[in-house]
């Protein structure tokens, strides 16, 4: 086998002649039969675009890339760019050309440099010395199988996902070059249509009601027409999901694959460190050249925050004191069958407004909550009394959630004042009765709980054992019916459920929450009890919840897509504690996840999350108080390796001190891990890519081509992420995918 060696190539400065300016086009992923036009300006701005439209405002000339893409011209251009034409340089350039062609990436003559000059690290003759060919082929086939399984589940559920790895596999199988994203043609950033703010958010279109019948088939809602033909019933059966889960678990148990993935992850960490050493100053210089754009005025999204704890403890304290002062005689609850006023509640607790402090509220997590979920649960109740939580932090109570709506809207004001901070808040549906969704929608509309900086996710609690304990439901099927039946009914007949139809317009997805540290049997097979026969008292496993939620989301999304309504994504809490098998379930079914700490224990799964670019919203301050100290948090490792990461707050009420908890999260991370400005901007961009805000808003925040990979998808003047960093991330991912696919044929990496 060839000896490994690293060749570091330094690019020369920009060439002065107009002929050389032709060779600064971007890395593009367009079909070969539809080669782009490369537009090169004297200001150095280069982009690929369609047959019409301007990308740069500067004076420019248009060249037909089709006439300039011969392999020899590419080779000559890149030789010149790296500063020489030595035999080793030729080898690396040819290798990069083969890799790009192998992945279906059309290139302009300067594809390696992709519009930016920066120092790259090349690995010559990249082979795994400690693996024989059979082991490498087996590892590659395992990884490809896992990627294809995930793509199959994402397509069934109509969820957006990164197609890079999957399309590369299909291109290799079929010999066809496929575009990685279905997206609009590139348009001028300055002329992209702006998102129109609807000043009456609840005024939306109502499609006509349909005459369809809803039936339950082994725990999954199916829609039938009047002739009893099933419609939109595209979902995996329990047996299929169980088999795929077994395939994934067998894959993760493979020893050579663990070693292979661990070494690739270690290599990615080292490569990022080398990239930072060589290019950090260049990235900073590029950022300084952008006017009116820095980390503070970049759009960023808090992808994981719970509505009932989205305020800080001082905010809650002031709100409670103000409510007690302004409405002491307002009846807020019923105790022993008698209405009780707000003043009466505090009198019963023997507390006055003057006595109340943040220490007395006792909602903040501290060292006593570490590895103590029971103690942390106690902090959800201000002053330790469930009555205050019921009055101030619930949507369905004696005052119809008026206090909760008011404090939520105050949080909205803070977000709107910041202008660039956005949030995806979680509201709870427990599945305890069929009217929960209707009441939740009525609460939002009655109190006008809406902000253009906020979208909703609905979290489903894994608390079936509690529902059985208090005799709220009799079977797991009744729980599923309470969760999903109102959604199907509002989709089929929106005019009969107007409030829910309006509210669902601003719901982007579902979350699954619960204590993951509880030991459970994850096995699903033919002997698994069906929902209608599951009477408790124990709660089903994580995999059981995941399957039945996902299967129903599949049917619901297919129905809503057919009706031209917004669809929902699945973003469960996964991998905070417990078994890595939770993350396997999420790998198959979830668009993105929250937490993901357990990925650090499973290199194979971590590498798959990287290849598939599955979003992970991490909350280091929350983890520090509950499960894992800050310096041991793997987020920095995940980020350096190229996983799609974002920072989130989780529970500002319990972990943060300021009115801008998301900025607090960023600032602590920047200090502890020494994040650069480029790192912070990349995390902010990732948070927008992962979020469920409308496509038109993302166009404004990231640029009109944000769905396209590589430099075309990065509008530097909106994201403030240097093209150097985007090029590095894109090229590195392409190299890893090429490495995996090449090994599947027993070949050396192209």
C-alpha positions as CSV (number, residue, x, y, z in Angstrom):
1,X,0.0,0.0,0.0
2,X,1.1,3.5,-0.6
3,X,2.5,5.5,2.2
4,X,0.3,8.3,3.5
5,X,1.5,11.8,3.1
6,X,0.2,15.3,3.5
7,X,0.8,18.0,1.0
8,X,0.0,21.5,2.0
9,X,-0.7,23.7,-1.0
10,X,-0.6,27.5,-0.8
11,X,-2.5,29.5,-3.3
12,X,-1.0,32.4,-5.1
13,X,-2.6,35.8,-5.0
14,X,-5.3,36.9,-7.5
15,X,-4.0,37.1,-11.0
16,X,-4.2,40.5,-12.6
17,X,-5.0,39.7,-16.2
18,X,-8.5,39.6,-17.5
19,X,-7.9,36.1,-18.9
20,X,-7.1,34.7,-15.4
21,X,-10.2,36.3,-14.0
22,X,-12.3,33.8,-16.0
23,X,-11.0,31.0,-13.7
24,X,-12.6,31.9,-10.4
25,X,-16.0,30.2,-10.7
26,X,-17.7,28.4,-7.9
27,X,-18.2,24.8,-7.0
28,X,-21.6,24.0,-8.5
29,X,-23.9,21.0,-8.3
30,X,-25.9,21.4,-11.4
31,X,-26.7,18.8,-14.1
32,X,-24.0,18.3,-16.7
33,X,-26.5,19.0,-19.5
34,X,-27.3,22.4,-18.0
35,X,-23.9,24.0,-17.3
36,X,-24.1,27.4,-15.7
37,X,-23.0,30.7,-16.9
38,X,-20.1,32.1,-14.9
39,X,-20.3,35.8,-14.2
40,X,-17.0,37.4,-13.3
41,X,-16.7,41.0,-12.2
42,X,-13.7,43.2,-11.7
43,X,-14.5,43.3,-8.0
44,X,-13.7,39.6,-7.7
45,X,-17.4,38.5,-7.2
46,X,-18.0,35.2,-9.0
47,X,-21.2,33.2,-9.1
48,X,-22.9,30.6,-11.1
49,X,-26.4,31.5,-12.3
50,X,-29.1,30.6,-14.7
51,X,-29.6,32.0,-18.2
52,X,-30.9,35.2,-16.8
53,X,-30.6,37.4,-13.8
54,X,-27.7,39.3,-12.2
55,X,-25.8,38.1,-9.2
56,X,-23.3,40.9,-8.6
57,X,-24.1,44.6,-8.9
58,X,-20.6,45.3,-10.0
59,X,-19.6,45.9,-13.7
60,X,-19.1,42.4,-15.1
61,X,-18.7,40.2,-18.1
62,X,-20.5,37.0,-18.9
63,X,-18.7,33.9,-20.1
64,X,-20.2,30.7,-21.3
65,X,-18.8,28.0,-18.9
66,X,-19.6,25.3,-21.3
67,X,-16.7,26.3,-23.6
68,X,-14.3,26.4,-20.7
69,X,-14.7,23.2,-18.8
70,X,-12.3,20.8,-20.5
71,X,-10.2,18.7,-18.1
72,X,-7.0,20.1,-19.4
73,X,-8.1,23.7,-18.8
74,X,-9.2,22.8,-15.3
75,X,-5.9,21.2,-14.6
76,X,-3.9,24.1,-15.9
77,X,-6.0,26.7,-14.0
78,X,-5.6,24.8,-10.7
79,X,-1.9,24.3,-11.2
80,X,-1.5,28.0,-11.7
81,X,-3.7,28.7,-8.6
82,X,-1.7,26.5,-6.3
83,X,1.5,28.0,-7.5
84,X,3.2,25.4,-9.6
85,X,2.9,22.3,-11.7
86,X,5.0,19.7,-9.8
87,X,4.1,16.1,-10.2
88,X,2.7,15.9,-6.7
89,X,0.6,19.0,-7.4
90,X,-0.7,17.4,-10.6
91,X,-1.6,14.3,-8.6
92,X,-3.6,16.2,-6.0
93,X,-5.4,18.3,-8.6
94,X,-6.3,15.3,-10.7
95,X,-7.5,13.6,-7.5
96,X,-9.8,16.5,-6.7
97,X,-11.1,16.6,-10.3
98,X,-11.9,12.8,-10.2
99,X,-13.6,13.2,-6.8
100,X,-15.8,16.1,-8.1
101,X,-16.8,14.2,-11.2
102,X,-17.5,11.1,-9.2
103,X,-19.9,13.0,-7.0
104,X,-21.7,14.5,-9.9
105,X,-20.3,18.0,-9.3
106,X,-19.9,20.1,-12.5
107,X,-16.9,22.4,-12.2
108,X,-15.6,25.5,-13.8
109,X,-11.9,25.6,-14.5
110,X,-11.1,26.8,-11.0
111,X,-13.4,24.3,-9.2
112,X,-10.8,23.6,-6.5
113,X,-10.6,27.2,-5.5
114,X,-14.3,27.9,-5.8
115,X,-14.2,31.7,-5.8
116,X,-12.0,32.0,-2.8
117,X,-8.2,31.7,-2.2
118,X,-7.3,29.8,0.9
119,X,-4.8,27.2,2.1
120,X,-6.0,23.6,1.8
121,X,-4.7,20.4,3.2
122,X,-4.6,17.5,0.7
123,X,-4.0,13.8,1.6
124,X,-2.2,12.0,-1.1
125,X,-3.1,8.3,-1.9
126,X,-5.7,8.2,0.9
127,X,-6.1,4.5,1.8
128,X,-6.8,2.9,5.1
129,X,-3.6,1.0,5.9
130,X,-5.0,-1.0,8.8
131,X,-8.0,-2.3,6.8
132,X,-8.1,-5.0,4.2
133,X,-10.2,-4.4,1.1
134,X,-13.0,-6.7,2.3
135,X,-13.4,-4.7,5.5
136,X,-13.4,-1.4,3.7
137,X,-16.0,-2.6,1.3
138,X,-18.2,-3.9,4.2
139,X,-17.8,-0.6,6.1
140,X,-18.8,1.4,3.0
141,X,-21.8,-0.8,2.3
142,X,-23.0,-0.5,5.9
143,X,-22.8,3.3,5.7
144,X,-24.5,3.5,2.3
145,X,-27.3,1.2,3.6
146,X,-27.9,3.5,6.6
147,X,-28.0,6.6,4.5
148,X,-30.5,5.0,2.1
149,X,-32.7,3.9,5.0
150,X,-32.9,7.4,6.4
151,X,-33.7,8.9,3.0
152,X,-36.5,6.4,2.6
153,X,-38.1,7.5,5.9
154,X,-37.6,11.2,5.1
155,X,-39.3,10.8,1.7
156,X,-42.3,9.0,3.2
157,X,-42.8,11.7,5.9
158,X,-42.3,14.7,3.5
159,X,-39.6,16.1,5.7
160,X,-36.7,18.2,4.2
161,X,-33.3,16.7,4.6
162,X,-29.8,17.0,3.2
163,X,-29.6,15.0,-0.1
164,X,-25.8,15.2,-0.6
165,X,-24.9,11.7,0.5
166,X,-28.1,10.0,-0.8
167,X,-27.9,11.6,-4.3
168,X,-24.2,10.7,-4.5
169,X,-25.1,7.0,-3.8
170,X,-27.9,7.1,-6.5
171,X,-25.6,8.8,-9.0
172,X,-23.1,6.0,-8.5
173,X,-25.7,3.3,-8.8
174,X,-27.5,4.8,-11.9
175,X,-24.7,6.6,-13.6
176,X,-26.8,9.7,-13.6
177,X,-25.8,13.1,-12.3
178,X,-28.6,14.5,-10.1
179,X,-29.1,17.9,-8.6
180,X,-28.7,17.8,-4.8
181,X,-31.6,20.2,-4.1
182,X,-34.8,21.0,-5.9
183,X,-34.6,24.7,-5.8
184,X,-35.4,27.8,-7.8
185,X,-32.9,29.2,-10.3
186,X,-30.4,31.5,-8.8
187,X,-31.7,35.1,-8.7
188,X,-30.3,38.4,-7.8
189,X,-30.0,38.7,-4.0
190,X,-31.1,42.3,-4.2
191,X,-34.2,41.5,-6.2
192,X,-35.4,38.6,-4.2
193,X,-39.0,39.0,-3.0
194,X,-39.4,40.2,0.5
195,X,-41.5,38.3,3.1
196,X,-44.8,40.1,3.4
197,X,-45.8,40.6,7.0
198,X,-49.5,39.7,7.6
199,X,-50.8,42.2,10.1
200,X,-53.7,39.9,10.8
201,X,-51.9,36.5,11.3
202,X,-55.2,34.6,11.8
203,X,-56.6,35.7,8.4
204,X,-55.8,32.8,6.2
205,X,-57.4,30.8,3.3
206,X,-59.8,28.0,4.1
207,X,-59.9,25.2,1.5
208,X,-63.3,23.4,1.1
209,X,-64.1,20.5,3.3
210,X,-63.7,17.0,1.9
211,X,-66.0,13.9,2.3
212,X,-63.4,11.5,3.6
213,X,-63.5,8.8,6.3
214,X,-60.9,8.4,9.0
215,X,-60.0,4.9,10.3
216,X,-57.4,3.5,12.6
217,X,-55.3,0.6,11.4
218,X,-53.1,-0.9,14.1
219,X,-52.5,2.5,15.8
220,X,-52.1,4.6,12.6
221,X,-54.8,6.9,11.2
222,X,-55.6,6.3,7.6
223,X,-57.9,8.3,5.3
224,X,-60.4,6.6,3.0
225,X,-62.6,7.9,0.2
226,X,-66.3,7.2,-0.1
227,X,-65.5,4.0,-2.0
228,X,-63.3,2.8,0.9
229,X,-60.1,3.2,-1.1
230,X,-57.2,4.2,1.2
231,X,-55.6,7.6,0.4
232,X,-52.2,9.0,1.4
233,X,-51.4,5.9,3.5
234,X,-47.6,6.1,2.9
235,X,-45.9,5.0,6.1
236,X,-43.7,2.2,7.3
237,X,-45.4,-0.8,8.9
238,X,-44.3,-1.8,12.3
239,X,-42.5,-4.9,11.0
240,X,-40.6,-2.8,8.5
241,X,-39.5,-0.3,11.1
242,X,-38.5,-3.1,13.5
243,X,-36.4,-4.8,10.8
244,X,-34.7,-1.5,9.8
245,X,-34.0,-0.8,13.5
246,X,-32.4,-4.2,13.8
247,X,-30.3,-3.5,10.7
248,X,-29.1,-0.2,12.2
249,X,-28.2,-1.9,15.5
250,X,-26.3,-4.6,13.8
251,X,-24.4,-2.0,11.8
252,X,-23.5,-0.1,15.0
253,X,-22.2,-3.3,16.6
254,X,-19.7,-3.9,13.8
255,X,-16.1,-3.6,15.1
256,X,-14.2,-2.6,11.9
257,X,-16.9,0.0,11.2
258,X,-16.5,1.6,14.6
259,X,-12.7,1.8,14.1
260,X,-13.2,3.3,10.6
261,X,-15.7,5.9,11.7
262,X,-13.6,6.8,14.8
263,X,-10.5,7.5,12.7
264,X,-12.5,9.5,10.1
265,X,-13.9,11.7,12.9
266,X,-10.5,12.1,14.5
267,X,-9.1,13.1,11.1
268,X,-11.9,15.6,10.6
269,X,-11.1,17.2,14.0
270,X,-7.4,17.5,13.1
271,X,-8.2,18.8,9.6
272,X,-10.4,21.6,11.1
273,X,-7.7,22.6,13.5
274,X,-5.2,22.8,10.6
275,X,-7.7,24.9,8.6
276,X,-8.1,27.3,11.5
277,X,-4.4,27.7,11.9
278,X,-3.9,28.4,8.2
279,X,-7.0,30.5,7.4
280,X,-8.3,32.1,10.5
281,X,-7.0,35.5,9.6
282,X,-8.2,35.3,6.1
283,X,-11.7,34.5,7.4
284,X,-11.6,37.5,9.7
285,X,-10.4,39.7,6.9
286,X,-13.3,38.7,4.7
287,X,-15.7,39.4,7.5
288,X,-14.3,42.9,8.0
289,X,-14.9,43.7,4.3
290,X,-18.7,43.3,4.7
291,X,-20.5,46.5,5.6
292,X,-23.3,46.6,8.2
293,X,-23.1,42.9,9.1
294,X,-21.7,41.3,12.2
295,X,-22.7,38.6,14.7
296,X,-25.1,41.0,16.4
297,X,-27.2,41.8,13.3
298,X,-27.3,38.3,11.9
299,X,-30.6,36.4,12.1
300,X,-30.3,33.5,14.6
301,X,-32.9,31.1,15.9
302,X,-33.3,29.4,19.3
303,X,-34.2,26.0,17.9
304,X,-35.0,24.4,21.3
305,X,-36.8,26.4,24.0
306,X,-39.9,25.5,26.0
307,X,-42.6,28.1,26.2
308,X,-43.4,27.5,29.9
309,X,-39.9,28.5,30.8
310,X,-38.9,30.9,28.0
311,X,-38.6,33.9,30.4
312,X,-35.8,34.4,33.0
313,X,-36.5,34.2,36.7
314,X,-36.4,37.9,37.3
315,X,-38.9,38.5,34.5
316,X,-41.3,35.9,36.1
317,X,-40.8,37.5,39.5
318,X,-41.7,41.0,38.3
319,X,-44.7,39.7,36.4
320,X,-46.1,37.9,39.4
321,X,-45.6,40.9,41.6
322,X,-47.3,43.2,39.0
323,X,-50.2,40.8,38.6
324,X,-50.7,40.6,42.4
325,X,-50.6,44.4,42.7
326,X,-53.0,45.1,39.7
327,X,-55.5,42.2,40.0
328,X,-55.4,40.9,43.6
329,X,-59.2,40.1,43.6
330,X,-59.2,38.2,40.3
331,X,-60.4,34.6,40.8
332,X,-57.6,32.4,39.5
333,X,-58.3,28.9,40.6
334,X,-60.6,26.6,42.5
335,X,-59.6,25.1,45.8
336,X,-61.8,22.6,47.7
337,X,-64.6,23.5,45.3
338,X,-64.5,27.2,46.0
339,X,-63.0,29.9,43.7
340,X,-59.9,31.6,45.1
341,X,-58.5,35.0,44.3
342,X,-54.9,35.7,43.5
343,X,-54.5,37.5,46.8
344,X,-56.0,34.5,48.5
345,X,-53.5,32.1,46.8
346,X,-50.6,34.1,48.3
347,X,-52.3,34.4,51.6
348,X,-52.7,30.6,51.7
349,X,-49.0,30.3,51.0
350,X,-48.2,32.8,53.7
351,X,-46.3,35.0,51.2
352,X,-46.6,38.7,50.4
353,X,-45.5,40.5,47.3
354,X,-42.8,42.2,49.4
355,X,-41.4,38.9,50.6
356,X,-41.2,37.4,47.1
357,X,-37.7,37.1,45.7
358,X,-35.9,35.0,43.1
359,X,-34.5,32.9,45.9
360,X,-38.0,32.3,47.2
361,X,-39.2,31.4,43.7
362,X,-36.5,28.7,43.7
363,X,-36.8,27.9,40.0
364,X,-33.1,28.1,39.1
365,X,-31.1,24.9,38.6
366,X,-27.9,24.5,40.6
367,X,-25.5,21.9,41.8
368,X,-28.2,20.0,43.5
369,X,-30.0,19.3,40.3
370,X,-27.0,17.6,38.6
371,X,-28.0,14.0,37.8
372,X,-31.2,14.5,39.8
373,X,-34.2,14.7,37.4
374,X,-36.5,14.4,40.4
375,X,-35.0,17.5,42.0
376,X,-35.1,19.4,38.7
377,X,-38.8,18.6,38.2
378,X,-39.4,20.3,41.6
379,X,-37.9,23.5,40.2
380,X,-40.7,23.8,37.6
381,X,-43.0,24.9,40.4
382,X,-42.4,28.5,41.6
383,X,-41.9,28.5,45.4
384,X,-42.4,24.7,45.3
385,X,-46.2,25.1,45.0
386,X,-48.0,23.6,42.0
387,X,-50.6,26.3,42.4
388,X,-48.5,29.1,41.1
389,X,-47.4,27.0,38.1
390,X,-51.1,26.3,37.4
391,X,-52.0,30.0,37.5
392,X,-49.2,31.6,35.7
393,X,-47.6,29.0,33.4
394,X,-50.5,27.0,31.9
395,X,-52.7,27.5,28.9
396,X,-55.7,25.6,30.2
397,X,-56.6,26.8,33.6
398,X,-59.4,28.8,35.5
399,X,-58.3,32.1,33.8
400,X,-58.0,30.4,30.4
401,X,-54.2,31.0,30.3
402,X,-54.5,34.8,30.3
403,X,-51.5,35.3,32.6
404,X,-49.3,32.8,30.6
405,X,-50.4,34.6,27.3
406,X,-49.4,38.0,28.7
407,X,-45.9,36.9,29.9
408,X,-45.3,35.1,26.6
409,X,-46.1,38.2,24.7
410,X,-43.7,40.2,26.8
411,X,-41.0,37.7,25.8
412,X,-42.1,38.3,22.2
413,X,-41.5,42.0,22.6
414,X,-38.0,41.3,23.7
415,X,-37.4,39.2,20.6
416,X,-38.9,41.8,18.3
417,X,-36.8,44.6,19.9
418,X,-33.7,42.6,19.3
419,X,-34.9,42.2,15.6
420,X,-32.4,39.5,14.8
421,X,-33.3,36.9,17.4
422,X,-36.0,34.3,16.8
423,X,-37.4,31.3,18.6
424,X,-39.2,28.0,18.1
425,X,-41.2,27.6,21.3
426,X,-42.6,24.3,22.6
427,X,-46.2,24.0,23.7
428,X,-47.4,20.8,25.4
429,X,-50.1,18.4,24.3
430,X,-50.3,15.5,26.8
431,X,-52.9,13.3,25.0
432,X,-55.2,13.3,28.1
433,X,-58.4,14.3,26.2
434,X,-59.6,15.0,22.7
435,X,-60.1,18.7,23.3
436,X,-56.5,19.7,24.0
437,X,-55.7,20.9,20.5
438,X,-58.9,22.9,20.3
439,X,-58.2,24.6,23.6
440,X,-54.6,25.3,22.7
441,X,-55.7,26.9,19.4
442,X,-58.4,28.9,21.1
443,X,-55.9,30.2,23.7
444,X,-53.5,31.4,21.0
445,X,-56.2,33.1,18.9
446,X,-58.2,34.6,21.8
447,X,-55.1,36.2,23.4
448,X,-53.5,36.9,20.0
449,X,-50.3,35.0,21.0
450,X,-48.3,35.5,17.9
451,X,-45.1,37.0,16.7
452,X,-43.3,37.0,13.4
453,X,-40.1,36.1,15.4
454,X,-41.7,33.0,16.7
455,X,-43.0,29.6,15.5
456,X,-44.4,26.8,17.5
457,X,-43.5,23.2,18.0
458,X,-45.8,20.9,19.9
459,X,-44.1,18.6,22.4
460,X,-45.7,15.2,23.2
461,X,-44.8,14.0,26.6
462,X,-43.8,10.3,27.2
463,X,-46.1,10.2,30.2
464,X,-48.6,7.5,29.3
465,X,-48.0,5.8,32.7
466,X,-49.2,9.0,34.4
467,X,-52.3,9.2,32.2
468,X,-53.1,5.6,33.2
469,X,-52.4,6.3,36.9
470,X,-54.9,9.2,37.0
471,X,-57.4,7.3,34.8
472,X,-57.3,9.9,32.1
473,X,-57.1,7.3,29.3
474,X,-57.6,3.6,29.1
475,X,-55.3,2.5,26.3
476,X,-52.3,3.8,24.3
477,X,-54.6,4.0,21.3
478,X,-56.8,6.5,23.2
479,X,-53.7,8.6,23.8
480,X,-52.8,8.5,20.1
481,X,-56.4,9.4,19.2
482,X,-56.3,12.4,21.5
483,X,-53.1,13.6,19.9
484,X,-53.8,13.0,16.2
485,X,-57.5,12.8,15.5
486,X,-58.1,16.6,15.8
487,X,-55.3,17.2,13.4
488,X,-56.7,14.9,10.7
489,X,-60.2,16.3,11.2
490,X,-59.0,19.9,10.9
491,X,-57.1,19.0,7.7
492,X,-60.1,17.2,6.1
493,X,-62.7,19.7,7.2
494,X,-61.0,23.0,8.1
495,X,-64.2,25.0,8.1
496,X,-65.5,22.8,10.9
497,X,-62.4,23.5,13.0
498,X,-61.5,27.1,12.1
499,X,-59.4,28.0,15.1
500,X,-57.3,24.9,14.9
501,X,-56.8,25.4,11.2
502,X,-55.5,28.9,11.8
503,X,-53.3,27.8,14.7
504,X,-51.7,25.0,12.7
505,X,-50.5,27.5,10.1
506,X,-47.8,28.5,12.6
507,X,-47.0,25.0,14.0
508,X,-43.8,23.7,12.3
509,X,-43.4,20.3,13.9
510,X,-43.6,17.8,16.8
511,X,-41.2,17.2,19.7
512,X,-41.0,14.1,22.0
513,X,-39.9,14.7,25.5
514,X,-39.3,12.6,28.6
515,X,-36.7,11.1,30.8
516,X,-34.3,9.1,28.6
517,X,-32.3,7.7,31.5
518,X,-35.1,5.2,32.4
519,X,-34.1,1.6,31.5
520,X,-36.4,0.1,28.9
521,X,-36.8,-2.7,26.4
522,X,-36.4,-1.2,22.9
523,X,-37.2,-4.3,21.0
524,X,-40.1,-4.2,18.5
525,X,-41.3,-7.3,16.8
526,X,-44.4,-9.3,15.8
527,X,-45.1,-9.9,19.5
528,X,-45.2,-6.2,20.3
529,X,-48.5,-5.2,21.9
530,X,-50.7,-3.1,19.7
531,X,-51.8,0.3,21.0
532,X,-55.4,-0.7,21.5
533,X,-54.2,-3.5,23.8
534,X,-51.7,-1.5,25.7
535,X,-53.4,-0.8,29.0
536,X,-50.3,0.0,31.1
537,X,-49.4,0.6,33.9
538,X,-45.9,0.9,32.5
539,X,-45.1,3.4,29.7
540,X,-44.1,2.1,26.3
541,X,-40.4,2.3,25.1
542,X,-38.9,5.2,23.3
543,X,-38.9,3.3,20.1
544,X,-42.6,2.5,20.5
545,X,-43.4,6.2,20.9
546,X,-41.2,7.1,18.0
547,X,-42.8,4.6,15.6
548,X,-46.4,5.5,16.3
549,X,-45.8,9.3,16.3
550,X,-43.8,9.0,13.0
551,X,-46.2,6.8,11.2
552,X,-49.1,9.1,12.0
553,X,-47.0,12.1,11.0
554,X,-46.4,10.4,7.7
555,X,-50.1,10.0,6.9
556,X,-50.9,13.5,8.2
557,X,-48.2,15.1,6.1
558,X,-49.2,13.3,2.9
559,X,-52.8,14.4,3.4
560,X,-51.8,18.0,4.2
561,X,-49.4,18.2,1.2
562,X,-52.2,17.0,-1.0
563,X,-54.4,19.8,0.4
564,X,-51.6,22.4,-0.1
565,X,-51.3,23.0,3.6
566,X,-48.1,23.3,5.6
567,X,-46.6,20.0,6.7
568,X,-44.8,19.1,10.0
569,X,-41.3,18.0,10.9
570,X,-40.3,15.6,13.7
571,X,-37.7,16.9,16.1
572,X,-37.5,14.8,19.2
573,X,-35.4,15.1,22.3
574,X,-32.8,12.4,21.7
575,X,-29.5,11.3,23.2
576,X,-29.4,13.5,26.3
577,X,-29.0,10.4,28.5
578,X,-29.7,6.7,28.3
579,X,-29.1,4.4,25.4
580,X,-27.6,5.4,22.0
581,X,-30.5,3.3,20.5
582,X,-32.7,6.4,21.0
583,X,-30.4,8.2,18.5
584,X,-30.8,5.3,16.1
585,X,-34.6,5.8,16.1
586,X,-34.1,9.5,15.6
587,X,-31.6,8.9,12.8
588,X,-34.3,7.1,10.8
589,X,-37.3,9.3,11.6
590,X,-36.2,12.8,12.7
591,X,-35.4,15.8,10.6
592,X,-33.2,17.1,13.5
593,X,-32.9,16.5,17.2
594,X,-32.4,18.3,20.5
595,X,-29.5,17.4,22.8
596,X,-27.5,14.5,21.2
597,X,-24.9,14.2,23.9
598,X,-24.8,10.4,23.7
599,X,-23.4,10.7,20.2
600,X,-20.0,11.1,21.8
601,X,-20.1,7.5,22.8
602,X,-21.0,6.0,19.4
603,X,-18.5,7.1,16.6
604,X,-20.4,5.2,13.9
605,X,-23.7,7.0,14.6
606,X,-21.9,10.3,15.0
607,X,-20.2,9.8,11.6
608,X,-23.6,9.0,10.0
609,X,-25.1,12.2,11.6
610,X,-22.3,14.0,9.9
611,X,-22.7,12.4,6.5
612,X,-26.4,13.0,6.5
613,X,-26.0,16.6,8.0
614,X,-28.7,16.0,10.6
615,X,-29.3,19.1,12.7
616,X,-28.5,19.0,16.4
617,X,-29.7,21.8,18.7
618,X,-27.4,21.6,21.8
619,X,-27.9,23.4,25.1
620,X,-24.5,23.3,27.0
621,X,-25.7,25.5,29.9
622,X,-28.7,23.2,30.5
623,X,-26.5,20.1,30.2
624,X,-24.0,21.6,32.7
625,X,-26.7,21.8,35.4
626,X,-28.4,18.5,34.7
627,X,-26.2,15.8,33.1
628,X,-22.8,16.8,31.9
629,X,-20.3,19.5,33.0
630,X,-19.5,22.2,30.5
631,X,-15.9,21.3,29.9
632,X,-16.9,17.7,29.0
633,X,-19.7,18.8,26.6
634,X,-18.9,17.4,23.1
635,X,-20.4,20.3,21.2
636,X,-17.0,21.7,20.2
637,X,-15.9,18.3,18.9
638,X,-19.1,18.0,16.9
639,X,-18.8,21.5,15.5
640,X,-15.1,21.1,14.5
641,X,-15.9,17.8,12.7
642,X,-18.6,19.5,10.7
643,X,-21.9,18.2,12.2
644,X,-24.8,20.6,11.7
645,X,-24.9,22.3,15.1
646,X,-26.8,25.1,16.7
647,X,-26.9,26.6,20.1
648,X,-30.2,26.7,22.0
649,X,-31.4,27.7,25.5
650,X,-33.8,24.9,26.5
651,X,-35.2,26.4,29.7
652,X,-34.1,30.1,30.2
653,X,-36.2,30.2,33.4
654,X,-33.9,27.6,35.0
655,X,-30.5,28.2,33.5
656,X,-30.1,31.8,32.3
657,X,-30.0,35.2,34.0
658,X,-30.5,37.9,31.3
659,X,-33.4,39.0,29.0
660,X,-31.4,37.7,26.0
661,X,-30.8,34.0,27.0
662,X,-29.7,33.0,23.5
663,X,-27.0,35.7,23.4
664,X,-26.0,34.5,26.9
665,X,-25.6,31.0,25.5
666,X,-23.5,32.2,22.6
667,X,-21.3,34.4,24.9
668,X,-20.5,31.6,27.4
669,X,-19.7,29.2,24.5
670,X,-17.5,31.8,22.9
671,X,-15.5,32.3,26.1
672,X,-15.2,28.6,27.1
673,X,-14.4,27.2,23.7
674,X,-12.8,30.3,22.2
675,X,-15.1,30.6,19.3
676,X,-14.1,33.0,16.6
677,X,-16.5,35.5,15.0
678,X,-16.6,33.1,12.0
679,X,-17.6,30.2,14.3
680,X,-20.4,32.2,15.9
681,X,-21.8,33.3,12.5
682,X,-21.6,29.7,11.2
683,X,-23.6,28.5,14.2
684,X,-26.2,31.3,13.7
685,X,-26.5,30.3,10.0
686,X,-26.9,26.7,11.0
687,X,-29.8,27.6,13.3
688,X,-31.7,29.3,10.5
689,X,-31.1,26.3,8.2
690,X,-32.5,24.0,10.8
691,X,-35.5,26.1,11.7
692,X,-39.1,25.8,10.5
693,X,-39.6,29.4,9.6
694,X,-41.2,30.0,6.1
695,X,-39.1,29.7,3.0
696,X,-39.6,33.4,2.2
697,X,-38.2,34.4,5.5
698,X,-35.2,32.2,5.1
699,X,-34.7,33.8,1.6
700,X,-34.4,37.2,3.4
701,X,-32.2,35.9,6.2
702,X,-29.7,33.7,4.2
703,X,-30.2,34.7,0.6
704,X,-32.4,33.3,-2.2
705,X,-30.2,30.3,-2.9
706,X,-29.8,29.1,0.7
707,X,-31.0,25.6,-0.2
708,X,-28.1,25.0,-2.6
709,X,-24.9,23.6,-1.2
710,X,-21.6,25.4,-1.4
711,X,-20.8,29.0,-2.2
712,X,-23.9,29.5,-4.3
713,X,-26.0,28.9,-1.3
714,X,-24.0,31.4,0.9
715,X,-25.0,35.0,0.6
716,X,-21.9,36.3,2.4
717,X,-23.5,39.8,2.8
718,X,-26.4,38.3,4.8
719,X,-24.8,35.5,6.7
720,X,-21.4,37.0,7.4
721,X,-19.9,33.5,7.1
722,X,-16.8,33.8,4.9
723,X,-16.7,31.9,1.7
724,X,-13.5,30.3,2.9
725,X,-15.4,28.5,5.7
726,X,-18.2,27.5,3.4
727,X,-15.8,26.1,0.8
728,X,-13.9,24.2,3.5
729,X,-17.1,22.6,4.9
730,X,-18.5,21.7,1.4
731,X,-15.3,20.3,0.1
732,X,-14.6,18.3,3.2
733,X,-18.1,16.7,3.2
734,X,-17.7,15.9,-0.5
735,X,-14.3,14.2,0.2
736,X,-15.8,12.1,3.0
737,X,-18.8,11.0,0.8
738,X,-16.4,10.2,-2.0
739,X,-14.2,8.2,0.3
740,X,-17.1,6.2,1.6
741,X,-18.4,5.4,-1.9
742,X,-15.0,4.6,-3.4
743,X,-14.3,2.1,-0.6
744,X,-17.5,0.3,-1.5
745,X,-15.9,-0.7,-4.7
746,X,-12.6,-1.6,-3.1
747,X,-11.0,1.4,-4.9
748,X,-8.7,4.1,-3.7
749,X,-10.4,7.4,-3.0
750,X,-10.9,9.3,-6.2
